[in-house]
Amino acid sequence: MPDRVRVCLVGGGRVAKVHANSVTRHIAAATASAVVEPVQEVRDAVGDQYGIAARFETFEAALDWGEFDAVLITTPTFTHKTLAVLSAEAGKHVFLEKPMAITLEECDAIIAAAERHGVLLQLGFMRRFDPEFVAAYERIQAGEIGRPMLIKSLTHGPGLPPPWARDLAKSNGMLAEVNSHDWDCVRWLMGSNPQRVYAEIANFKGPAHHINTPHFYDNAIVNIRFESGGLGSISGVCPCEYGYDARVEIVGERGLMQIGDIRGQAVIIAANRDKGYITPIYRTWPERFAWGYIREMEHFVGCIRSGTAPRADGLAGRWALAGVLAATRSFLEERPVLLSEVLDSVPPAQT
Ligand SMILES: NC(=O)c1ccc[n+]([C@@H]2O[C@H](COP(=O)([O-])OP(=O)(O)OC[C@H]3O[C@@H](n4cnc5c(N)ncnc54)[C@H](O)[C@@H]3O)[C@@H](O)[C@H]2O)c1
């Protein structure tokens, strides 16, 4: 292993820039060696902004060059399985953005390839590294609110997702694209797998945005029963227009815990009688989870250097997708759906 872990950015879109920023500005033990991006202007813009000399149109060309230890896969979801398996086969450690893949079979192929070729696989669940979420998890583990009984997790995103992410066939829709983090966190914080889900969706803004893809929705709410007997809900709105909003409430047998705040700064302005209180809110996900993105990348690089297993692993990605698939089946068939209906075999609880 060289002094610094050399990473290759695969994809140069929205989240790639967040990770490029972490690697080039915050993590001394890593360096951004290459970028792969089919769109030349995007490729050059990312290369120029982050000082990356090696630029490739295809991943195959980057693999032929080969001067890197790990990949950061930030491409659209429907490309994840092919790219992740190719990376593992080439002996490159894999950081893979959520949602892990389109199907559970694809997740299994990625997990198997990583195991077979002895490379690390970490999923882009940055909330597991966000200081507030981590503190909440540790305090639940320490028993401060007793056994978790009920969890409510919401994510509202400000703007329209990229065109591919509006198509269920290419992304599994908003419950995957926006709410994957909620799916992972409810399981992590409750310490239990989801057992049954019931989902309702609505489409308020699609027509105004001329979105005609089948089953497009911009609002969703899912009720969940966990294997532990606990209950939960996940809700999503995207686009919500007003900012980025991610909050969780957990009721335990001995207390209540709330994670997150819509307020982005500790400033409240009492303006006048008409306007009342004004407070700045989080506007974007890179802003809300700035530390989570840096710490998840530090963790990935640290795991590579020490040979330890990442905290957000392939099994976590597989479970998050299983929840999405069960909830999607639920709203399509207008009935509660057992997780066992989408899982061939139920893996062990909690990673
Ligand atoms: N963890 C998070 O908070 C977070 C936030 C946003 C997006 N994401 C996830 O990251 C992924 C990308 O999302 P995005 O919003 O950045 O998308 P995006 O559309 O902004 O960017 C994707 C980029 O990948 C490029 N691309 C497509 N196929 C490629 C290939 N085969 N090889 C290399 N590049 C390719 C596209 O040209 C595009 O520039 C999705 O899985 C999404 O769910 C995660």
The ligand as a MOL file (V3000), in Angstrom:
LIG
                    3D

  0  0  0     0  0            999 V3000
M  V30 BEGIN CTAB
M  V30 COUNTS 44 48 0 0 0
M  V30 BEGIN ATOM
M  V30 1 N -25.0730 9.7320 -0.1560 0
M  V30 2 C -25.7970 10.7550 -0.5940 0
M  V30 3 O -26.2320 11.5850 0.2000 0
M  V30 4 C -26.0770 10.9060 -2.0600 0
M  V30 5 C -26.4470 12.1500 -2.5740 0
M  V30 6 C -26.7080 12.2500 -3.9470 0
M  V30 7 C -26.6290 11.1430 -4.7750 0
M  V30 8 N -26.2880 9.9370 -4.2340 0 CHG=1
M  V30 9 C -26.2150 8.7210 -5.0730 0
M  V30 10 O -25.0670 8.8340 -5.9200 0
M  V30 11 C -25.3640 8.3130 -7.2140 0
M  V30 12 C -25.2090 9.4280 -8.2470 0
M  V30 13 O -26.0810 10.4710 -7.9180 0
M  V30 14 P -25.8300 11.9640 -8.4470 0
M  V30 15 O -26.9410 12.7600 -7.9020 0
M  V30 16 O -24.4390 12.3840 -8.1680 0 CHG=-1
M  V30 17 O -26.0430 11.7410 -10.0170 0
M  V30 18 P -25.6460 12.6840 -11.2240 0
M  V30 19 O -26.6050 12.3630 -12.3130 0
M  V30 20 O -25.4780 14.1070 -10.7770 0
M  V30 21 O -24.1740 12.1800 -11.6160 0
M  V30 22 C -23.9260 10.9140 -12.1330 0
M  V30 23 C -22.7410 11.0430 -13.0920 0
M  V30 24 O -22.3110 9.7280 -13.4740 0
M  V30 25 C -21.9320 9.7820 -14.8490 0
M  V30 26 N -21.9580 8.4230 -15.3750 0
M  V30 27 C -22.9880 7.7140 -15.8770 0
M  V30 28 N -22.5990 6.4750 -16.2190 0
M  V30 29 C -21.2710 6.3930 -15.9490 0
M  V30 30 C -20.3030 5.3710 -16.0680 0
M  V30 31 N -20.6200 4.1520 -16.5370 0
M  V30 32 N -19.0340 5.6170 -15.6870 0
M  V30 33 C -18.6970 6.8280 -15.1960 0
M  V30 34 N -19.5900 7.8560 -15.0370 0
M  V30 35 C -20.8610 7.6320 -15.4090 0
M  V30 36 C -22.9460 10.7240 -15.4760 0
M  V30 37 O -22.4950 11.2510 -16.7150 0
M  V30 38 C -23.0840 11.7890 -14.3760 0
M  V30 39 O -22.1770 12.8730 -14.5720 0
M  V30 40 C -26.7640 7.7230 -7.1150 0
M  V30 41 O -26.6980 6.3690 -6.7630 0
M  V30 42 C -27.3940 8.5440 -5.9910 0
M  V30 43 O -28.4550 7.8980 -5.3280 0
M  V30 44 C -25.9950 9.8040 -2.9080 0
M  V30 END ATOM
M  V30 BEGIN BOND
M  V30 1 1 1 2
M  V30 2 2 2 3
M  V30 3 1 2 4
M  V30 4 1 4 5
M  V30 5 2 4 44
M  V30 6 2 5 6
M  V30 7 1 6 7
M  V30 8 2 7 8
M  V30 9 1 8 9
M  V30 10 1 8 44
M  V30 11 1 9 10
M  V30 12 1 9 42
M  V30 13 1 10 11
M  V30 14 1 11 12
M  V30 15 1 11 40
M  V30 16 1 12 13
M  V30 17 1 13 14
M  V30 18 2 14 15
M  V30 19 1 14 16
M  V30 20 1 14 17
M  V30 21 1 17 18
M  V30 22 2 18 19
M  V30 23 1 18 20
M  V30 24 1 18 21
M  V30 25 1 21 22
M  V30 26 1 22 23
M  V30 27 1 23 24
M  V30 28 1 23 38
M  V30 29 1 24 25
M  V30 30 1 25 26
M  V30 31 1 25 36
M  V30 32 1 26 27
M  V30 33 1 26 35
M  V30 34 2 27 28
M  V30 35 1 28 29
M  V30 36 1 29 30
M  V30 37 2 29 35
M  V30 38 1 30 31
M  V30 39 2 30 32
M  V30 40 1 32 33
M  V30 41 2 33 34
M  V30 42 1 34 35
M  V30 43 1 36 37
M  V30 44 1 36 38
M  V30 45 1 38 39
M  V30 46 1 40 41
M  V30 47 1 40 42
M  V30 48 1 42 43
M  V30 END BOND
M  V30 END CTAB
M  END
